[in-house]
Amino acid sequence: MHYQSALAEEIRASAARLLAEDVGPGDITAQLIPDDQWATANVITREAAVLCGVAWVDEIFRRLDSQVSLSWKAADGDRLEAGQCFLELEGSARSLLTGERAVLNILQTLSATATATRTYVDLIDGTGVRLLDTRKTLPGMRLAQKYAVTCGGGHNHRIGLWDAFLIKENHIAACGGIQAAVTQARKLASDLPVEVEVETFEELDQALKAGADIIMLDNFALEDLHVAVEINGGRATLEASGNVDNTTLRAIADTGVDCISSGALTKDIASIDLSMRITRTYSV
């Protein structure tokens, strides 16, 4: 419930920021257009993609000009083909052009994350392995990109530093060991999941003995992942991380781990090529 309310607030705040940074005190070029000029426009994708960002676009035009009419031909999570029109707009020509870049910027970024996620999810189809994101998100876009991951068929790891423990190498060193770190975590918040990152079989054994809920196998070789799954025997959820790309993903999934996490879903994305085109103008 907290996530949903936080996301709704983020959409409102994000729309305000996008308009503020682009429009500033006013769109001077749009003032060249008569204020009684209305238009229709189409938004298309020039490449195959998975759509994400509908609520952001709705909010941008709600703030900019509530008289603009939006007719969506696809929903978040839908696959789009190259050349497909997925949004039709009608309203003040000034408003359509003023909102154009803010709308395309958020759509191309969130759709990029959703598309990258769907590509990975398709690669591990049938394995039962869950694909997870990380905290390696674009600055200021944490909730938006994590939402985009779900639109692509992936799953969210922890949202931030507050909703789950992830005990890494430096935490282990500072706490005095894996057992000490896990014990302290249970004392601090017994209701939150405790995950431990391990790099060796010795650390895996320590994490299992400490009772970690989730164990992240960091940069384990494929053969070592197979061994780790056997050692674990279903006691903890196993997450593979590191060296994950479209050439290694399926092989990692086939080792029997429960989930695979990848920062590439949110940090190594290439914006989707989108375009808005005026299709008709008329006076009102």
Backbone as a ProteinNet text record, in pm:
[ID]
protein_1_A
[PRIMARY]
MHYQSALAEEIRASAARLLAEDVGPGDITAQLIPDDQWATANVITREAAVLCGVAWVDEIFRRLDSQVSLSWKAADGDRLEAGQCFLELEGSARSLLTGERAVLNILQTLSATATATRTYVDLIDGTGVRLLDTRKTLPGMRLAQKYAVTCGGGHNHRIGLWDAFLIKENHIAACGGIQAAVTQARKLASDLPVEVEVETFEELDQALKAGADIIMLDNFALEDLHVAVEINGGRATLEASGNVDNTTLRAIADTGVDCISSGALTKDIASIDLSMRITRTYSV
[TERTIARY]
83.5	0	86.9	195.8	286.2	346.5	385.8	447.2	351.5	225.3	128.7	103.5	90.1	66.9	191.1	309.6	434	449.9	411.2	422.1	327.7	206.1	110.2	162.3	221.8	278.7	398.1	478.4	593.9	550.7	442.1	392	354	285.3	246	368.1	462.4	582.2	669.3	679.5	760.8	704.4	572	508.8	536.8	529.8	557.7	702.2	796.1	938.4	965.9	906.8	929.4	882.5	767.5	715.8	799.2	840.2	918.3	1052.1	1119.3	1251.8	1244.6	1134.1	1125.1	1051.3	943.5	860.3	909.1	957.3	1003.3	894.2	924.6	822.8	725.1	751.6	658.7	725.1	648.1	696.9	685.4	796.5	790.5	764.3	812.3	790	643.6	577.3	435.3	350.1	402	325.9	315.1	393.4	384.1	255.1	193.7	73.2	-49.7	-147.9	-270	-333.5	-384.8	-438.1	-569.3	-630.1	-751.8	-724.1	-595.2	-558.6	-557.6	-637.3	-639.4	-577.6	-543.8	-477.5	-502.9	-483.1	-477.4	-335.6	-290.5	-153.1	-147.3	-52.2	-26.9	111.1	121.6	251.9	279.8	393.9	429.5	565.6	592.5	725.1	789.9	915.9	988	1054	1040.4	1099	1008.1	1025.4	948	981.9	880.2	901.4	789	808.6	703.7	668.4	542.3	498.8	501.2	545.7	536.1	537.2	448.7	447.2	313.9	207.7	75.2	33.2	45.5	-1.6	76.3	203.6	286.1	236.8	205.7	156.8	22.2	-67	-197.5	-180.8	-88.7	-68.5	-3.9	86.8	150.8	46.2	-40.9	-141.1	-252.3	-276.4	-373.6	-324.6	-195.9	-138.1	-122.5	-88.8	-61.6	-189.1	-283.6	-408.2	-507.7	-599.6	-694.1	-792.8	-793.6	-882.7	-824.1	-697.5	-637.3	-697.4	-742.3	-801.8	-696	-685.8	-588.7	-663.5	-632.1	-692.5	-581.5	-566.7	-460.7	-502.2	-414.1	-437.1	-362	-294.1	-220.8	-208.4	-178.1	-165.1	-23.4	12.8	142.8	160	275.6	304.9	274.7	204	172.6	294.4	307	412.8	369.2	460.2	434.7	523	468.5	545.6	600.9	711	769.4	667.7	653.3	558.6	419.5	397.6	262.7	228.6	107.4	54.9	-11	34.1	-21.8	-93.4	-91.1	-159.6	-205.2	-332.5	-385.9	-423.8	-387.7	-411.2	-494.7	-574.2	-647	-664.3	-637.5	-652.1	-580.1	-556.2	-483.9	-349.1	-320.8	-192.5	-77.2	-96.1	6.9	35.9	-68.3	-50.6	14.2	-27.4	30.4	180.6	221	362.5	442.5	380.2	448.9	474.2	379.9	394.9	472.2	500.6	559.1	686.4	785.4	914.2	907	834.8	821.5	757.4	655.8	585.5	676.6	745.7	831.5	949.1	1003.3	1116.6	1081.2	968.5	932.6	891.8	820	779.6	900	994.8	1107.6	1197.6	1204	1289.6	1224.7	1099.6	1032.5	1004.8	971.9	950.7	1081.3	1193.3	1323	1347.9	1317.7	1334.4	1238.7	1114.1	1015.9	1056.6	1109.8	1150.2	1270.6	1370.6	1488.3	1448.5	1357.8	1311.8	1241	1151.8	1078.1	1172.7	1277.9	1375.7	1438.6	1476.9	1536.7	1434.8	1314.9	1211.1	1181.6	1177	1152.9	1264.2	1387.1	1500.4	1494.6	1430.8	1423.9	1284.2	1202.6	1066.9	1069	983.7	972	1060	1152.8	1243.7	1186.1	1089.5	1036	1121.1	1230.1	1319.7	1263.6	1269	1221.6	1337.1	1308.4	1406.5	1384.8	1491.4	1483.4	1562.6	1515	1592.5	1685.4	1752.1	1841.2	1815.3	1900.3	1892.2	1976	2028.5	2109.3	2017.1	1939.7	1841.3	1892.3	1829.2	1865	1829.3	1913.1	1887.6	1749.8	1676.4	1544.9	1433.7	1464.6	1364	1344.4	1373.8	1369.2	1233	1127.7	995.9	945.6	973.1	927.1	990.8	1121.9	1187.7	1151.3	1131.3	1090.6	949.5	864.1	732.7	748.2	839.4	862.3	910.6	991.5	1037.4	918.6	822	704.5	622.3	621.4	549.5	615.5	744.2	816.4	814	745.9	735.3	835	916.6	1013.1	955.8	1041.2	1000.3	1094.6	1043.4	1124	1201.5	1328.7	1409.2	1364.2	1439.9	1400.1	1391.3	1300.9	1282.5	1396.9	1437.9	1546.1	1617.9	1674.2	1749.9	1662.9	1533	1445	1354	1337.4	1233.6	1287.2	1418.1	1477.2	1624.7	1679.7	1822.9	1896.4	2004.7	2095.8	2236.2	2286.7	2414.8	2526	2608.4	2715.6	2851.7	2954.7	3090.2	3131.2	3108	3149.7	3066.1	2935.6	2853.3	2907.9	2943.2	2994.8	3123.2	3211	3337.4	3313.9	3222.8	3197.5	3122.6	3040.4	2961.6	3037.1	3146.6	3222.6	3186	3125.5	3094.2	2949	2920.6	2785.6	2687.4	2724	2634	2597.3	2695.9	2671	2578.6	2598.2	2516.3	2371.5	2352.6	2216.4	2146.2	2216.7	2158.1	2111.6	2194.1	2157.2	2038.1	2033.5	1921	1790.5	1791.4	1670.8	1624.4	1719.3	1684.4	1623.9	1677.8	1632.6	1493.3	1468.1	1338.4	1312.8	1252	1231.5	1133.6	1055.8	955.7	1008.4	1130.2	1185.9	1276.1	1276.5	1363.6	1510.6	1591.3	1735.1	1807.1	1879.9	1957.1	2104.6	2184.4	2329	2396.2	2488.1	2566.9	2690.7	2715.3	2831.7	2912	3042.7	3133	3203.5	3189.9	3256.2	3161.4	3199.2	3118.6	3124.6	3237.5	3249.2	3148.8	3137.6	3040.2	2898.3	2875.5	2742.9	2705	2797.5	2771	2740.8	2815.5	2792.5	2655.3	2616.1	2486.1	2371.9	2388.6	2286.4	2275.5	2387	2387	2329	2348.4	2295.3	2144.6	2090	1946.1	1901.4	1986	1948	1827.7	1736.3	1619	1655.5	1743.2	1785.4	1937.5	1997.5	2142.3	2174.9	2249.3	2291.7	2427.1	2430.7	2553.7	2620.7	2720.5	2780.1	2892.6	2871.3	2972.3	3020.3	2928.9	2962.1	2969.1	3066	3072.6	2953.4	2918.3	2802	2811.8	2927.3	2941.8	2927.3	2971.1	2959	2815.4	2739.4	2597.2	2524.8	2557.2	2497.6	2528.4	2653.3	2694.8	2623	2611.5	2545.3	2399.3	2333.4	2193.1	2182.8	2277.2	2276.4	2303.6	2401	2433.6	2314.6	2249.7	2137	2022.1	1989.3	1882.9	1748.9	1723.2	1594	1578.8	1686.1	1675.8	1654.8	1724.1	1711.3	1679.3	1625.4	1606.3	1741.9	1775.8	1905.3	1890	1968.2	1968.1	2105.6	2110.1	2235.4	2251.5	2373.9	2400.8	2541.8	2559.2	2690.2	2706.7	2770.5	2794.8	2666	2560.1	2431.2	2409.7	2395.2	2356.7	2278.2	2243.6	2157.2	2226.6	2358.8	2430	2446.5	2433	2454.4	2326.6	2223.9	2104.5	2039.9	2016.7	1947.8	2028.4	2157.5	2241.8	2240	2238.3	2230.1	2097	1990.3	1857.5	1850	1917.3	1911.5	1988.2	2061.7	2135.2	2043	1922.1	1828.7	1816.5	1879.5	1861.7	1716.5	1676.3	1537.3	1514.3	1614.1	1599.2	1734.3	1728.6	1848.5	1827.2	1925	1913.6	2008.9	1964.1	2045.2	2026.1	2135.9	2130.8	2113.1	2140	2131	1989.4	1890.2	1750.9	1720.5	1789.6	1759.8	1874.1	1997.8	2109.6	2172.4	2152.8	2217.9	2118	2015.8	1908.2	1935.7	1877.8	1882.8	1740.2	1718.4	1583.7	1515.3	1386.9	1308.1	1284.2	1293	1277.6	1128.6	1078.7	937.9	923.9	805.3	783.1	638.1	615.1	479.5	464.8	356.2	333.7	193.4	186	57.9	-6.4	-132	-200.9	-307.6	-354.7	-458.1	-460.6	-489.1	-508.2	-638.8	-700.7	-826.6	-847.3	-932	-959	-1087.5	-1089.1	-1208.2	-1261.9
-119.9	0	124.8	120.8	235.7	261.1	152.3	166.3	232.4	190.3	245.3	393.5	432	573.3	656.2	598.8	669.6	685.7	584.9	594.1	700.2	704.2	805.3	945.6	966.2	1096.9	1127.2	1025.2	1044.4	1084	1026.6	1062.4	1209.7	1255.2	1396.8	1487.4	1451.1	1533.8	1531.7	1415.2	1401.9	1485.8	1482.2	1561.8	1710.2	1753.8	1893.9	1929.3	1839.9	1865.7	1870.2	1777	1771.7	1899.8	1948.3	2071.6	2191.9	2192.8	2306.2	2318.6	2205.4	2213.9	2247.7	2214.2	2237.3	2366.8	2393.7	2510.5	2635.4	2617.7	2733.2	2838.3	2965.6	3070.3	3073.9	2994.2	2992.8	2948.4	2884.4	2835.6	2948.9	3016.3	3133.1	3094.4	2976.5	2936	2904	2845.3	2813	2938.1	3051.1	3175.6	3225.1	3166.8	3202	3149.8	3049.8	2986.1	3060.1	3090.3	3157	3078	3148.5	3078.6	3005.9	3030.8	2958.7	2843.1	2812	2701.9	2571.4	2476.2	2344.2	2244.3	2127.8	2027.6	1887.4	1790.9	1649.8	1602.7	1506.2	1456.5	1308.6	1240.1	1099.2	1084.3	995.2	957.9	815.2	796.6	665.4	622.2	492.7	440.7	396.4	429.3	390.7	254.3	194.1	62.1	-19.8	-150.3	-237.6	-203.4	-205.1	-164.7	-218.3	-204.3	-229.3	-94.2	-59.5	73.5	87.2	203.8	238	389.4	441.5	584.5	652.3	575.2	632.1	732.8	696.6	784.1	914.8	912.4	1033.7	1129.6	1074.7	1158.6	1220.2	1138.9	1190.4	1306	1290.1	1392.8	1518	1502.1	1618.4	1705.1	1643.6	1723.4	1771.5	1699.4	1748.9	1879.9	1886.4	2007.9	2117.9	2080	2177	2234.7	2146.9	2189.9	2074.7	2082.6	1972.7	1954.2	2048.2	2035	1945.8	1913	1822.5	1683.1	1624.1	1490.6	1386.7	1280.4	1173.8	1044.3	980.2	851.7	748.1	664.5	564.2	442	394.7	275	154.2	173.8	66.6	103.3	4.6	24.9	-8.7	35.9	0	-151.8	-195.4	-338.1	-400.3	-327.9	-380.5	-371.6	-471.1	-469.1	-380.5	-298.6	-211.4	-252.8	-242.9	-270.9	-141	-150.5	-32.8	32.9	164.8	239.5	248.7	185.3	182.7	314.7	363.9	479	426.1	472.7	423.2	531.9	656.2	764.3	868.9	907.9	1016.8	1131.8	1253.4	1371.9	1473.4	1550.1	1658.7	1770.9	1893.5	2008.9	2128.6	2226.3	2346.2	2308.6	2361.3	2332.6	2379.1	2492.5	2541.4	2438.6	2386.1	2292.3	2162.3	2112.1	1988	2003.2	2114.8	2135	2166.8	2235.3	2264.9	2138.5	2046.5	1923.7	1814	1833.6	1726.1	1666.5	1748.3	1694.8	1630.6	1690.8	1630.4	1492.6	1482.1	1355.5	1251.2	1290.3	1193.7	1151.5	1244	1209.9	1100.7	1114.5	1015.3	884.1	890.9	768.2	690.8	760.9	691.2	627.1	687.3	634.3	515.7	531.5	422.6	304.8	333.1	224.9	151.2	220.8	155.5	53.4	90.5	-3.5	-121.1	-93.5	-201.6	-294	-237.5	-317.3	-404.8	-347	-424.2	-539.3	-510.6	-613.7	-725.9	-690.3	-792.3	-879.7	-821.7	-899.6	-1006.6	-967.7	-1062.7	-1166.3	-1121.4	-1213.3	-1319.3	-1279.3	-1375.3	-1479.2	-1437.8	-1529.6	-1639.7	-1613.6	-1715.7	-1775.8	-1755.1	-1808.6	-1960	-2006.7	-2149.6	-2204.1	-2122.8	-2171.3	-2154.6	-2065.3	-2036.5	-1940.1	-1892.8	-1798.6	-1656.9	-1582.2	-1444.2	-1349.6	-1252.9	-1149.9	-1030.2	-985.7	-875.7	-754.6	-636.8	-515.1	-491	-376.4	-338.9	-192.6	-136	6.2	91.5	32.6	106.1	173.9	266.7	337	475.8	538	674.4	766.8	862.8	950.6	1016.3	1005.9	1067.8	989.5	870.3	793.9	653.5	635.6	503.8	436.1	499	435.7	420.5	519.6	513.7	396.8	379.5	270.2	134.1	128.2	0.4	-37.1	63	36.3	-14.4	46.9	6	-138.3	-179.9	-319.2	-414.2	-380	-467.5	-469.1	-357.6	-353.9	-445.6	-468.4	-558	-702.3	-729.8	-867.6	-906	-809.4	-836.5	-812.5	-827.5	-809.9	-711.4	-645.5	-548.8	-615.4	-582.3	-614.3	-513.4	-488.3	-386.5	-250.3	-166.9	-34.7	58.2	51.3	136.2	70.2	150.8	98.9	69.5	91.8	86.5	-36.1	-108.7	-211.9	-354.7	-372.5	-506.5	-490.4	-590.4	-591.4	-656.3	-594.3	-657	-638	-744.6	-740.5	-776.5	-676.4	-695.3	-703.9	-713.4	-735.2	-634.2	-506.8	-405.5	-409.2	-443.1	-459.6	-574.5	-684.1	-801.4	-766.5	-694.8	-656.1	-564	-467.9	-370.1	-431.1	-531.9	-594.9	-705.3	-753.6	-860.3	-998.9	-1009.4	-1141.4	-1154.9	-1259.3	-1282	-1312.2	-1399.8	-1436.1	-1313.9	-1231.9	-1112.3	-1015.6	-1001.4	-909.1	-956.6	-1085.7	-1140.6	-1132.9	-1166.4	-1161	-1020.1	-920.6	-782.9	-739.7	-784.8	-751.2	-804.5	-925.7	-985	-904.3	-851.5	-771.8	-637.6	-578.4	-446.6	-449.4	-548.4	-555.7	-700	-774.5	-917.9	-947.9	-846.7	-869.4	-845	-794.7	-765.1	-878.3	-904.3	-1009.9	-972.8	-1074.5	-1055.1	-1128.3	-1051.3	-1108.4	-1086.4	-1186.6	-1179	-1204.8	-1117.9	-1136.2	-1218.7	-1325.6	-1410.9	-1425.1	-1447.7	-1461.3	-1595.8	-1673.8	-1804	-1906.9	-2034.2	-2140	-2132.5	-2088.2	-2072.3	-1968.8	-1857.1	-1755	-1804.7	-1885.4	-1944.7	-2030.1	-2111.5	-2196.5	-2112.2	-2004.2	-1916.5	-1850.3	-1807	-1742	-1839	-1962.9	-2064.5	-2094.4	-2107	-2133.7	-2015.4	-1895.1	-1776.3	-1761	-1835.2	-1830.5	-1718.6	-1680.6	-1576	-1621.9	-1529.3	-1562.2	-1575.9	-1485.4	-1480.5	-1472.6	-1543.9	-1538.6	-1499.8	-1391.7	-1346.1	-1407.1	-1483.1	-1545.6	-1449.1	-1378.3	-1269.8	-1319.4	-1306.9	-1342.9	-1487.7	-1577.9	-1720.4	-1771.2	-1856.3	-1921.8	-2016.9	-2052.3	-2137.8	-2268.6	-2333.9	-2461.5	-2443.7	-2328.3	-2300.9	-2270.9	-2212.8	-2190.3	-2323.5	-2419.4	-2553.5	-2613.3	-2601.3	-2656.1	-2584	-2451.8	-2373.1	-2414.5	-2441.7	-2486.1	-2618.5	-2709.5	-2838.6	-2820.8	-2735.6	-2711	-2648.7	-2556.8	-2486.1	-2580.6	-2667.3	-2765.3	-2703.6	-2585.3	-2521.8	-2447.4	-2435.2	-2369.4	-2218.4	-2155.8	-2011.3	-1984.1	-1867.1	-1823.7	-1783.1	-1837.5	-1807	-1707.9	-1601.9	-1497.3	-1491.1	-1506.2	-1493.1	-1349.1	-1298.6	-1160	-1150.2	-1061.8	-1041.5	-1116.1	-1050.3	-1109.3	-1152.7	-1073.8	-1105.8	-1021.4	-1087.9	-1019.3	-1117.6	-1076	-1162.2	-1288.1	-1296.6	-1417.3	-1517	-1470.7	-1558	-1586.8	-1507.5	-1511.8	-1650.3	-1710.5	-1839.4	-1947.8	-1949	-2049.2	-2033.7	-1910.3	-1885.7	-1936.3	-1908.2	-1952.6	-2105.1	-2172.2	-2318	-2386.4	-2309.1	-2370.3	-2407.6	-2350.7	-2382.2	-2277.1	-2160.2	-2051.1	-2003.3	-1931.7	-1885	-1754.8	-1668.2	-1538.9	-1487	-1394.2	-1331.3	-1181.4	-1107.9	-962.4	-899.6	-788.8	-720.2	-569.9	-497.6	-351.9	-295.5	-377.8	-330.5	-289.2	-344.9	-313.2	-165.5	-100.4	39.5	136	88.4	182.8	178.3	68.9	54.2	58.8	139.1	141.8	241.2	214.6	307	352.6	483	537.9	486.2	460	417.6	537.2	515.2	622.4	648	757.6	795	927.7	951.8	1076.4	1119	1250.2	1304.9	1387.8	1364.3	1434.5	1496	1625.2	1691.9	1634.7	1593.1	1534.1	1626.1	1722.5	1813.5	1938.4	2053.2	2176.3	2240.6	2311.6	2382.2	2490.5	2588.4	2699.5	2672.3	2720.5	2703.2	2841.6
0	0	0	79.7	84.9	-53	-121.7	-253.3	-351	-352.2	-446.2	-421.2	-295.5	-265.2	-295.8	-270.5	-300.4	-451.2	-527.6	-672.7	-727.1	-675.3	-720.2	-693.6	-577.5	-544	-634	-663.8	-750.7	-891.9	-941.2	-1073.9	-1077.9	-974.2	-967.6	-960.4	-875.1	-858.3	-984	-1046.4	-1166.7	-1280.8	-1297.3	-1402.6	-1381.3	-1256.8	-1225.5	-1257.9	-1224	-1251.7	-1401.6	-1474.2	-1618.8	-1687.6	-1646.2	-1704.6	-1661.1	-1535.9	-1485.4	-1557	-1579.8	-1641	-1789.3	-1856.3	-1999.6	-2034.7	-1964.8	-1996.8	-1925.2	-1801.9	-1725.8	-1713.8	-1738.2	-1727.3	-1844.6	-1949.5	-2062.2	-2191.5	-2278.7	-2407	-2509.6	-2538.6	-2625.9	-2771.9	-2813.5	-2952.4	-2977.1	-2877.2	-2892.8	-2907.6	-2857.6	-2868.5	-3012.5	-3101.8	-3243.6	-3306.2	-3239.4	-3291.6	-3239.4	-3323.3	-3275.3	-3161.7	-3061.7	-2945.4	-2974.4	-3089.9	-3125.1	-3221.2	-3240.8	-3329.6	-3250.7	-3295.6	-3233.2	-3329.3	-3276.9	-3360.3	-3307.6	-3395.6	-3355.9	-3382.1	-3304.5	-3319.2	-3284.2	-3343.1	-3313.1	-3251.4	-3154.5	-3099.8	-3145.6	-3211.3	-3264.9	-3212.3	-3222.4	-3193.1	-3323.4	-3337.7	-3458.5	-3444.6	-3327.8	-3305.1	-3215	-3217.6	-3130	-2984.9	-2899.7	-2760.7	-2672.8	-2542.3	-2443.9	-2383.4	-2389.3	-2345.3	-2193.6	-2148.3	-2006.5	-1991.7	-1907.2	-1877.8	-1897.2	-1916.2	-1943.3	-1837	-1710.3	-1602.3	-1598.3	-1634.1	-1635.8	-1744.7	-1859.9	-1970.6	-1935.4	-1878.9	-1836.8	-1738.8	-1645	-1542.7	-1601.6	-1695.5	-1758.8	-1827.8	-1905.8	-1976.5	-1883.2	-1775	-1677	-1618.3	-1590.7	-1534.8	-1639.1	-1759.1	-1864.1	-1923.6	-1956.3	-2019.9	-2012.1	-1918.5	-1896.1	-2011.3	-2106.2	-2221.7	-2331.4	-2319.6	-2416.9	-2398.1	-2507.8	-2505.6	-2544.9	-2464	-2490.9	-2517.6	-2627.5	-2662.3	-2676.1	-2573.4	-2572.7	-2652.9	-2738.7	-2819.2	-2763.3	-2653.2	-2586.2	-2439.2	-2356.8	-2212.5	-2168.2	-2048.1	-1993	-1995	-2042.8	-2049.9	-2185	-2271	-2403.9	-2495	-2580.9	-2682.2	-2798.4	-2847.4	-2961.2	-3077.7	-3197.2	-3317.6	-3375.9	-3447.3	-3510.7	-3603.3	-3589.3	-3670	-3611.5	-3497.4	-3438.3	-3369.1	-3394.1	-3320.1	-3194	-3078.9	-2953.2	-2873.5	-2923.7	-2854.8	-2955.7	-2946.2	-3026.9	-2933.7	-2973.1	-2892	-2969.7	-2897.5	-2960.3	-2859.3	-2904.8	-2817.7	-2873.8	-2788.8	-2829.2	-2890	-3009.7	-3073.3	-2984.8	-2918.7	-2827.2	-2717.9	-2658.7	-2548.1	-2594	-2710.1	-2760.9	-2782.5	-2839.9	-2867.9	-2741.6	-2647.7	-2522	-2441.5	-2444.1	-2366.6	-2436.7	-2564.1	-2646.4	-2587.3	-2558.2	-2514.7	-2377.4	-2284.2	-2151.5	-2161.9	-2245.9	-2265.1	-2328.9	-2435.2	-2504	-2416.7	-2339.2	-2253	-2152.9	-2086.4	-1984.8	-2049.9	-2161	-2230.4	-2283.6	-2344.9	-2405.7	-2299.9	-2181.9	-2075.7	-2005.5	-1964.4	-1894	-1987	-2112.4	-2208.6	-2236.6	-2228.2	-2246.4	-2136.7	-2012.8	-1901.9	-1915.4	-1949	-1965.9	-2080	-2187.2	-2303.3	-2270.7	-2203.4	-2164.5	-2072	-1981.1	-1887.9	-1961.8	-2053.9	-2129.3	-2209.6	-2265.3	-2340.5	-2252.6	-2131	-2037.3	-1990.1	-1959.6	-1912.4	-2017.5	-2143	-2251.2	-2259.8	-2230.4	-2238.5	-2133.8	-2019.4	-1913.7	-1901.3	-2004.6	-2004.5	-1985	-1895.5	-1871.2	-1760.6	-1710.2	-1605.3	-1465.3	-1450.2	-1317.5	-1237.9	-1296	-1227.9	-1239.7	-1130.2	-1130.5	-1162.4	-1248.3	-1281.5	-1190.2	-1123.7	-1027.9	-1075.3	-1038.2	-1062	-942.9	-942.4	-832.2	-796	-711.2	-678.5	-772.9	-878.1	-976.2	-1077.3	-1026.7	-1108.7	-1145.2	-1245.2	-1280.8	-1164.4	-1131.3	-1016.6	-1023.6	-914.3	-905.9	-973	-1027.1	-1099.6	-1041.3	-913.7	-851.3	-867.1	-817.2	-821.5	-964.4	-1047.9	-1186.4	-1260	-1246	-1316.1	-1258.3	-1128.7	-1070.7	-1116.6	-1134	-1192.4	-1335.2	-1411.6	-1549.9	-1557.9	-1462.9	-1458.6	-1448	-1364.2	-1350.6	-1478.8	-1552.6	-1680.8	-1782.8	-1767	-1856.6	-1812.5	-1701.2	-1654.1	-1547.4	-1502.5	-1397.8	-1259.4	-1159.1	-1019.7	-950.9	-851.1	-776.4	-664	-656.4	-538.5	-432.8	-331.5	-234.4	-303	-255.9	-315.5	-276.7	-150.9	-102.9	12.8	98.8	212.6	333.9	321.4	437.6	443.1	330.3	328	330.8	336.4	348.4	384.3	451.4	480.2	363.5	320.1	224.3	279.5	338.7	409.2	310.8	277.4	180.7	249.6	166.3	215.8	323.1	298.5	395.1	522.5	509.3	629.7	715.4	647.6	718.6	793.3	726.1	789.2	907.8	891.2	997.4	1115.4	1088.7	1195.4	1268.4	1207	1271.3	1223.8	1108.9	1054.7	1013.3	935.3	883.7	995.5	1087.1	1196.4	1279.7	1311.2	1392.3	1318.6	1188.1	1110.2	1102.1	1076.9	1067.2	1201.7	1308.7	1443.4	1476.4	1444.2	1472.5	1387.4	1264.4	1177.1	1234	1283.7	1342.9	1464.2	1538.7	1656.3	1615.2	1510.6	1468.5	1406.1	1321.5	1251.1	1210.8	1300.7	1278.6	1165.4	1124.2	1020.5	879.5	867.2	735.7	687	556.1	503.6	518.6	542.9	558.1	445.2	365.4	255.4	281.1	247.3	264.2	130.7	93.7	-27.7	6.1	-70.9	-47	-175	-157.7	-271.7	-275.2	-167.5	-158.9	-98.9	-113	-52	100.6	154.1	299.5	350.2	279.6	318.8	298.7	195.3	174.3	294	341.4	457.9	581.3	598.8	714.1	706.1	587.2	570.5	597.1	553.4	579	728.5	794.9	939.1	1017.1	964.1	1031.7	1010	915.6	890.9	798.9	705	609	526.3	500.9	418.7	271.7	226.5	86.9	84.1	-9.7	-24.8	-168.2	-181.6	-313.7	-346.1	-455	-500.9	-598.1	-551	-627.7	-717	-849.1	-948.9	-937.2	-904.8	-902.7	-1047.2	-1076.5	-1206.7	-1219.9	-1343.7	-1366.5	-1289.2	-1295	-1224.6	-1073.6	-1023.7	-880.4	-841.7	-932.3	-905.4	-889.4	-974.5	-962.5	-826	-783.6	-653.8	-540.4	-551.3	-446.6	-431.5	-542.3	-536.6	-461.2	-485.2	-415.3	-266.4	-234.3	-92.9	-20.6	-86	-24.6	7.5	-84.3	-60.1	-28.4	-83.2	-62.2	69	144.6	275.5	263.5	172.1	152.8	6.2	-20.9	-158.5	-214.4	-331.3	-391.1	-505.9	-499.2	-601.8	-667.3	-798.4	-871.8	-917.5	-905.8	-945.3	-1000.9	-1098.1	-1156.7	-1288	-1385	-1517.1	-1586	-1565.9	-1625	-1750.8	-1864.3	-1987.5	-2073.3	-2194.1	-2274.8	-2324.9	-2308.9	-2350.5	-2235.6	-2112.5	-1996.1	-1917.7	-1940.8	-1855.7	-1851.3	-1966.9	-1969.7	-1898.7	-1920.7	-1856.2	-1704.6	-1657.4	-1512.9	-1459.3	-1531.4	-1487.8	-1481.8	-1573.5	-1579.5	-1467.5	-1385.9	-1274.1	-1158.8	-1157.1	-1050.2	-942.9	-962.9	-866.6	-871.6	-768.4	-760.7	-835.8	-837.4	-902.8	-950	-1043.4	-1098.5	-1094.5	-1043.8	-1039.3	-1140.4	-1197.8	-1298.9	-1291.1	-1276.5	-1276.7	-1416	-1519.2	-1657.2	-1695	-1628.2	-1660.3	-1643.2	-1553.4	-1521.9	-1552.2	-1554.8	-1573.5	-1712	-1785.1	-1915.7	-2030.7	-2015.3	-2114.2	-2226.2	-2342.7	-2456.5	-2483.7	-2482.5	-2498.1	-2624.6	-2613.3	-2727.8	-2819.6	-2949.1	-3048.1	-3072.5	-3017.5	-3028.5	-3102	-3155.2	-3228.3	-3215.9	-3208.1	-3212.7	-3339.5	-3412.7	-3537.6	-3540.9	-3572.8	-3593.2	-3719.8	-3708.9	-3824.7	-3883.8	-3803.1	-3853.7	-3766.6	-3826.2	-3750.1	-3792.2	-3696.5	-3725.9	-3621.8	-3656.1	-3566	-3487.9	-3364.2	-3280.5	-3240.7
[MASK]
++++++++++++++++++++++++++++++++++++++++++++++++++++++++++++++++++++++++++++++++++++++++++++++++++++++++++++++++++++++++++++++++++++++++++++++++++++++++++++++++++++++++++++++++++++++++++++++++++++++++++++++++++++++++++++++++++++++++++++++++++++++++++++++++++++++++++++++++++++++++++++

